[in-house]
Amino acid sequence: MIRKLGKPGDLGWVVQAHAEIYAAEYGWSAQYEVLIAQIVAAYASDHDDEREAVWIAEVDGKRAGSIFCVRGPDETTAQLRLLLVTPEARGLKLGAALVDTCLEFARGAGYKRMVLWTNDPLVAARHIYLSRGFRLTATEPHEMWGDALVGQTYELDL
């Protein structure tokens, strides 16, 4: 089941799940958790319900994934953020369903383009993005969370 954000603990779960999963799977440092907390706090303190939304995926009543659709760099651009599927829920096509939900919302909200930023080890997410028509528009090496990574920017005309 995919539902809109709204249960107590949803926002905290997004931060905790991202921090724990990416530390365990990729060794990313606490600085990654800080970034996630900043993104979540910015949404929680100031968002436009008509043009921005968050969804939580649940499996058997337990949180199993998340995705954010927020305003991008201009009024016509949406930004996809914080796609996550827990290890226990992988293989159920939740990531694809979350991305499709986000894209449908963005189109309905009148956005003309969607952008996202991800990192090269996130192969399953990249596969979802590419299968939906996103195109890679920029890459940039960085070491923000302790590892040598390549940040990737993707865009999609809606």
Summary of the structure (lengths in Angstrom):
residues: 158
radius of gyration: 14.7
end to end distance: 24.7
largest distance: 38.8
contacts: 466
relative contact order: 0.16
helix: 38%
strand: 34%
